């Protein structure tokens, strides 16, 4: 059943049996169609334990909705508007007059451009000339609707409608009759955009920006409408202003849903009637019931089911399922990975969110206690410990650089080499930034002194499982080819402000391509976030005090989005260099491997006489992936000399050792592979 009529439409219905005066287009344009009133209904929301479930206010959980409407079938819509909208991945609503000669001459172009670009057609009447009778009105409105329906067979028949400015309609039936019969709707809020202030509401980019920002701030929906493009007269808009408008909207794409008028209208109506219920049906298993009161034959716009999980949920292992327990698409944004967005049809349905246990069928690994990483032989007094960081350093330091920015290859890498530091470069091999300097990047890889990491192929998220496999797999395989004799374990950053739509749990790709996501404690070093140097100095001091891992990440150095000036980057390197003796500068993967290996390692020791002990290292990590050497530190009794000490591996080969001073005592250190192995220590 269709939604309740507005007061105006109901009043018109009361007049059905009376003699009705002619209705003019100007009056109709100011009169809302049914269903366009605002609503004070509460957000459809439910709670299941600590998990919040709701129907997002706008599709894809965007802050606001914007429709772009184009009237009168201008040729410039084909030549300028549609190509630019396609370039920026936006949807337009084109109110056409299919009976006019200008449309007929390019009808096939119109049909191909709209269908291929995923745009929306609306009813602007056949000829944009009004009507002198109810019979003519039927033809003008009905033939236009039937034509559009024929192009979108099997789709909802709801169409955006305007009767055409400057036209006269001498009709006796109320407008509600035509609205109901031909399924006509319109946006709640509209604003005309053009180059002539006397003719339009918004005639410059600043006024447009203000109105767009107001819509975002209000969490509302607005339809901006245009006529001729490249015609700076009447209601036309210049090419430059139109491009400025589209580019500004594109910059707000994280906040705005660009939907056709019928799409947004349907979503809003569905949202108002939707209900949601949720319950936990097991550990990390959520059941959600959705219902919607709209007519599914007309209202077919998917709703967005938003589920906010707590941090206790293993987000990489989450999967969305339908009532039959089949996987369904799940959308997530990188900046809020525990917020699940599930597109669902606006009908009654049941859905599940489950954690797929990646350890199913495998024994739970038991990690050694910290005390098992330090041992002492009672007979000789020789002690051994696995150092917290390589070479017994006080802290670990990693510098991460995202997006393959040209400044990384041109300026950053030479500077890191000058200071003796190692960086981790999150590359996008499919983007022009990388391709333009591909030879230099590959030469850097050949040097082997920097680390490459997976930032996806194009930094655009993914639209489905196959796309995810390409974005992650192509980059992983490319990096493996550059480092053929190294571990395939790679750090992964999915890319800021990207959206990932998958049916498989993300763990599938982490396992398939040997990927891990670094800890979230990295400091973003971009000048636009405020003074970065005092923050870095404080984080460095805290790391030294706590013996922690100091991580910082960068985009462009000197120029570009989220940049840090070259002078400030130099200061960061200088600050770090002051503590060079206390820190291990390494790639993110190297540090991650060391941490995991150490957690999975333990020592045992026994004496083989007064001058000899046997030390055994066990490590539970996979040696093909975890190949970062561990550092073992020996503390010696007074009678043992560090200078004459020998360490031999199980094959009797000498192991290189070095001495250091700790707490005014000499200790001996040596590096070992993270595998089960025996070492003989001889006085």
Beta strands, then each sheet from edge to edge (+ up, - down):
strand 1: 23-24
strand 2: 45-48
strand 3: 51-55
strand 4: 64-71
strand 5: 92-96
strand 6: 120-123
strand 7: 159-160
strand 8: 168-169
strand 9: 184-185
strand 10: 190-192
strand 11: 221-226
strand 12: 256-258
strand 13: 275-282
strand 14: 285-291
strand 15: 303-308
strand 16: 318-321
strand 17: 330-333
strand 18: 336-344
strand 19: 349-355
strand 20: 374-376
strand 21: 383-386
strand 22: 395-402
strand 23: 423-427
strand 24: 451-454
strand 25: 490-492
strand 26: 499-502
strand 27: 515-517
strand 28: 523-524
strand 29: 549-554
strand 30: 583-585
strand 31: 601-607
strand 32: 612-619
strand 33: 630-635
strand 34: 646-648
strand 35: 658-662
strand 36: 665-672
strand 37: 677-682
sheet 1: 1+ 8-
sheet 2: 2+ 3- 15+ 18- 17+ 26-
sheet 3: 6+ 5+ 4+ 11+ 10+
sheet 4: 6+ 5+ 4+ 12+
sheet 5: 7+ 9+
sheet 6: 13+ 14- 19+ 16-
sheet 7: 20+ 21- 33+ 36- 35+
sheet 8: 24+ 23+ 22+ 29+ 28+
sheet 9: 24+ 23+ 22+ 30+
sheet 10: 25+ 27+
sheet 11: 31+ 32- 37+ 34-
end
